[in-house]
């Protein structure tokens, strides 16, 4: 994409705003690094930490553009980095929901905790590569047809990600409602049929403690922020490179930058290591299974 007489953005990124976001993302990412090491949650490295680093890269490129708004390189970097940056953060939310399901009871969920991670993270990775490929193609090409193709690919990737997040949110809401009203599923298998039917009350029902309650609220808030951001980016790309949305800096700062800041800081203040524990619910699930096994076996006699 060639620089025009004005600039590539339709505005010159405000230097102070870009610096503010660089600092905010830097503080959050550093804090997440320390929290991840302290709680030994290494899965946060390819998820939350990666997302934070991509956001720092994207906003650093926008700072570069605030100095040289007609350069292609920083524009290409910021488009690609800010498009894919929240994707690893979304993956972290998927993992956290799986841990919550593991603690409160998989019987209340349509999918097992492992299935949540595998299915939704696979979709997230697909969305990430699609957005990255489209962003690179659209922002670094001078051929208008290539730019249009890249834009459509990027739009498809962000729209797909939006659909995945909404579907995950719906399943998460259903799980919490079933838990709240004690309406679990149970998987009954026999030789001829593998079906999902309603189970008896209190089946595999975990307990929501104070930390878990905060974690659920934080996860819900973070998810809403990421949905708002995905809706904005979908509208932005659908409006086109010459549209009003992409040429309005305030929209980007509020509906992209601020939403991702809120989402990532929410997981700082309600870190899963503190709210759920290092085992991410696996230790609680094992204790519950041992307790249920002891009840089923009953007292032993000599």
GIDALIN-V170299 format. One record per residue. PHI is phi in whole degrees, 0 to 359 (NA if undefined). OMEGA is omega in degrees with one decimal (NA if undefined). Layout:
phi,omega
PHI,OMEGA
PHI,OMEGA
This chain:
phi,omega
NA,-176.1
274,175.8
288,178.0
267,-177.9
296,179.4
279,175.9
186,-176.8
279,-173.1
265,-168.4
91,177.1
197,173.3
257,179.7
307,-178.8
289,-174.7
301,-178.7
297,179.6
293,-180.0
296,177.6
296,179.1
301,-179.4
291,176.4
300,-179.5
295,-178.7
298,178.3
293,178.4
296,179.2
297,-178.9
296,-178.3
295,177.1
297,178.6
297,177.6
296,177.3
297,179.3
295,179.2
295,179.8
297,178.6
291,-178.2
299,-178.4
271,-179.6
57,177.9
260,-174.1
289,178.6
292,177.9
286,-179.3
294,179.7
279,-179.5
243,-174.7
295,-177.9
295,178.1
298,178.3
299,178.5
297,179.4
295,178.0
295,177.5
294,176.6
299,178.0
299,-178.8
297,-178.9
285,172.9
294,176.8
294,176.7
293,174.3
297,176.2
301,178.9
293,177.6
293,177.3
268,-179.0
230,-172.4
292,-177.7
262,179.2
283,179.6
288,-171.0
302,179.4
296,178.2
296,178.5
297,-179.6
297,-175.7
291,177.9
298,-177.3
292,-175.3
293,-178.9
284,175.7
288,-174.6
268,-175.4
308,-178.3
287,-176.1
300,176.1
297,177.9
293,175.4
299,179.0
300,177.6
298,177.7
297,177.6
299,-179.4
295,-179.6
295,177.7
298,177.3
301,178.6
293,178.4
297,178.3
297,179.9
299,-177.8
283,-173.6
280,177.2
132,177.3
301,-179.8
296,-179.2
268,-175.6
247,175.5
291,-179.5
241,175.7
286,178.0
305,179.3
294,179.5
295,176.8
304,-178.1
296,-175.4
293,-175.3
292,-173.4
287,177.6
291,175.4
299,177.2
296,-179.9
295,178.6
295,177.5
300,178.4
296,-179.3
299,-178.3
294,178.6
295,179.5
295,-179.3
296,-179.8
296,179.7
295,-179.7
296,178.6
296,-179.1
294,-174.7
286,-172.2
267,-175.4
245,-177.2
251,174.9
264,178.9
283,-176.2
298,178.2
295,178.1
295,177.7
298,-179.9
295,178.5
297,179.0
299,178.5
297,179.7
293,177.5
296,178.9
297,177.7
298,177.7
298,180.0
294,-178.7
288,177.3
293,176.9
297,178.6
297,177.3
301,178.7
298,179.7
295,-179.6
296,-179.9
296,179.5
296,177.2
298,179.7
295,178.9
296,179.1
295,177.5
295,177.2
296,178.7
298,178.9
301,-178.4
294,177.1
295,179.1
295,177.1
294,-177.3
299,-179.1
265,178.6
53,178.7
239,-175.3
282,166.7
265,167.6
222,-179.1
259,-179.7
260,-178.3
246,170.1
220,-174.4
294,-173.6
257,-171.0
212,171.5
236,-171.7
232,179.0
240,-177.6
228,178.8
289,-177.9
256,177.5
287,-179.1
301,175.6
66,178.8
288,175.8
53,-175.6
268,176.5
276,-177.2
244,176.4
272,175.6
271,-175.3
298,-179.7
297,-179.1
292,177.6
297,177.1
296,-179.1
296,179.1
296,179.1
296,179.3
295,179.1
297,178.8
297,-179.7
295,178.7
300,179.8
296,178.4
299,178.7
300,-179.0
289,175.6
292,177.8
301,179.1
297,-179.9
294,176.8
297,179.3
300,-177.5
294,176.6
295,178.2
297,-179.1
301,-177.6
288,178.0
293,179.9
286,175.9
95,-178.0
292,179.1
257,-177.1
283,-178.7
292,-174.8
297,-177.0
290,-179.5
266,178.5
250,-174.8
298,-177.7
300,178.2
300,-178.7
296,-178.3
298,-176.1
278,-170.6
272,173.2
249,-176.1
303,-176.8
294,-179.8
295,179.4
290,175.5
301,179.4
299,-178.1
295,-175.7
285,177.6
289,176.3
302,179.4
282,169.0
286,-176.4
286,176.3
241,-176.8
290,-178.6
301,177.8
296,179.4
275,-175.2
281,-175.7
251,-177.8
116,-176.3
300,-177.1
284,-179.2
51,175.6
91,-177.1
293,179.0
293,178.8
294,-179.5
296,179.5
294,177.8
297,179.5
295,179.2
296,178.3
296,-179.9
295,179.2
294,179.1
295,179.5
295,179.1
293,-178.6
294,-179.1
287,179.8
76,-178.9
293,178.9
273,179.6
237,178.9
272,NA
